């Protein structure tokens, strides 16, 4: 499944392939953070750290 995340500061959009958008795996979170150059992402109102 594909998700699109907007960078909170840069306002750019990033698209990623994930298994379940509601339950990101640790590996998916690390990949997303690495690709977006961030240390945490916000997923459905909760903070997810790699």
MODELLER restraints for C-alpha pairs under 7 A, 6 or more apart:
rsr = mdl.restraints
at = mdl.atoms
rsr.add(forms.Gaussian(group=physical.xy_distance, feature=features.Distance(at['CA:1:A'], at['CA:17:A']), mean=5.56, stdev=0.5))
rsr.add(forms.Gaussian(group=physical.xy_distance, feature=features.Distance(at['CA:1:A'], at['CA:18:A']), mean=5.41, stdev=0.5))
rsr.add(forms.Gaussian(group=physical.xy_distance, feature=features.Distance(at['CA:1:A'], at['CA:19:A']), mean=5.83, stdev=0.5))
rsr.add(forms.Gaussian(group=physical.xy_distance, feature=features.Distance(at['CA:1:A'], at['CA:20:A']), mean=6.76, stdev=0.5))
rsr.add(forms.Gaussian(group=physical.xy_distance, feature=features.Distance(at['CA:2:A'], at['CA:15:A']), mean=6.77, stdev=0.5))
rsr.add(forms.Gaussian(group=physical.xy_distance, feature=features.Distance(at['CA:2:A'], at['CA:16:A']), mean=5.55, stdev=0.5))
rsr.add(forms.Gaussian(group=physical.xy_distance, feature=features.Distance(at['CA:2:A'], at['CA:17:A']), mean=4.45, stdev=0.5))
rsr.add(forms.Gaussian(group=physical.xy_distance, feature=features.Distance(at['CA:2:A'], at['CA:18:A']), mean=6.01, stdev=0.5))
rsr.add(forms.Gaussian(group=physical.xy_distance, feature=features.Distance(at['CA:3:A'], at['CA:15:A']), mean=5.58, stdev=0.5))
rsr.add(forms.Gaussian(group=physical.xy_distance, feature=features.Distance(at['CA:3:A'], at['CA:16:A']), mean=5.38, stdev=0.5))
rsr.add(forms.Gaussian(group=physical.xy_distance, feature=features.Distance(at['CA:3:A'], at['CA:17:A']), mean=6.42, stdev=0.5))
rsr.add(forms.Gaussian(group=physical.xy_distance, feature=features.Distance(at['CA:3:A'], at['CA:21:A']), mean=6.66, stdev=0.5))
rsr.add(forms.Gaussian(group=physical.xy_distance, feature=features.Distance(at['CA:4:A'], at['CA:13:A']), mean=6.47, stdev=0.5))
rsr.add(forms.Gaussian(group=physical.xy_distance, feature=features.Distance(at['CA:4:A'], at['CA:14:A']), mean=5.44, stdev=0.5))
rsr.add(forms.Gaussian(group=physical.xy_distance, feature=features.Distance(at['CA:4:A'], at['CA:15:A']), mean=4.27, stdev=0.5))
rsr.add(forms.Gaussian(group=physical.xy_distance, feature=features.Distance(at['CA:4:A'], at['CA:16:A']), mean=6.39, stdev=0.5))
rsr.add(forms.Gaussian(group=physical.xy_distance, feature=features.Distance(at['CA:5:A'], at['CA:13:A']), mean=5.61, stdev=0.5))
rsr.add(forms.Gaussian(group=physical.xy_distance, feature=features.Distance(at['CA:5:A'], at['CA:14:A']), mean=5.24, stdev=0.5))
rsr.add(forms.Gaussian(group=physical.xy_distance, feature=features.Distance(at['CA:5:A'], at['CA:15:A']), mean=6.38, stdev=0.5))
rsr.add(forms.Gaussian(group=physical.xy_distance, feature=features.Distance(at['CA:6:A'], at['CA:12:A']), mean=5.54, stdev=0.5))
rsr.add(forms.Gaussian(group=physical.xy_distance, feature=features.Distance(at['CA:6:A'], at['CA:13:A']), mean=4.39, stdev=0.5))
rsr.add(forms.Gaussian(group=physical.xy_distance, feature=features.Distance(at['CA:6:A'], at['CA:14:A']), mean=6.30, stdev=0.5))
rsr.add(forms.Gaussian(group=physical.xy_distance, feature=features.Distance(at['CA:7:A'], at['CA:13:A']), mean=6.29, stdev=0.5))
rsr.add(forms.Gaussian(group=physical.xy_distance, feature=features.Distance(at['CA:18:A'], at['CA:28:A']), mean=6.83, stdev=0.5))
rsr.add(forms.Gaussian(group=physical.xy_distance, feature=features.Distance(at['CA:26:A'], at['CA:50:A']), mean=6.26, stdev=0.5))
rsr.add(forms.Gaussian(group=physical.xy_distance, feature=features.Distance(at['CA:29:A'], at['CA:50:A']), mean=5.69, stdev=0.5))
rsr.add(forms.Gaussian(group=physical.xy_distance, feature=features.Distance(at['CA:30:A'], at['CA:50:A']), mean=4.92, stdev=0.5))
rsr.add(forms.Gaussian(group=physical.xy_distance, feature=features.Distance(at['CA:33:A'], at['CA:39:A']), mean=5.93, stdev=0.5))
rsr.add(forms.Gaussian(group=physical.xy_distance, feature=features.Distance(at['CA:33:A'], at['CA:40:A']), mean=6.42, stdev=0.5))
rsr.add(forms.Gaussian(group=physical.xy_distance, feature=features.Distance(at['CA:33:A'], at['CA:41:A']), mean=6.97, stdev=0.5))
rsr.add(forms.Gaussian(group=physical.xy_distance, feature=features.Distance(at['CA:39:A'], at['CA:49:A']), mean=6.55, stdev=0.5))
rsr.add(forms.Gaussian(group=physical.xy_distance, feature=features.Distance(at['CA:40:A'], at['CA:47:A']), mean=6.64, stdev=0.5))
rsr.add(forms.Gaussian(group=physical.xy_distance, feature=features.Distance(at['CA:40:A'], at['CA:48:A']), mean=5.62, stdev=0.5))
rsr.add(forms.Gaussian(group=physical.xy_distance, feature=features.Distance(at['CA:40:A'], at['CA:49:A']), mean=4.60, stdev=0.5))
rsr.add(forms.Gaussian(group=physical.xy_distance, feature=features.Distance(at['CA:40:A'], at['CA:50:A']), mean=6.79, stdev=0.5))
rsr.add(forms.Gaussian(group=physical.xy_distance, feature=features.Distance(at['CA:41:A'], at['CA:47:A']), mean=5.83, stdev=0.5))
rsr.add(forms.Gaussian(group=physical.xy_distance, feature=features.Distance(at['CA:41:A'], at['CA:48:A']), mean=5.31, stdev=0.5))
rsr.add(forms.Gaussian(group=physical.xy_distance, feature=features.Distance(at['CA:41:A'], at['CA:49:A']), mean=6.66, stdev=0.5))
rsr.add(forms.Gaussian(group=physical.xy_distance, feature=features.Distance(at['CA:42:A'], at['CA:48:A']), mean=5.95, stdev=0.5))
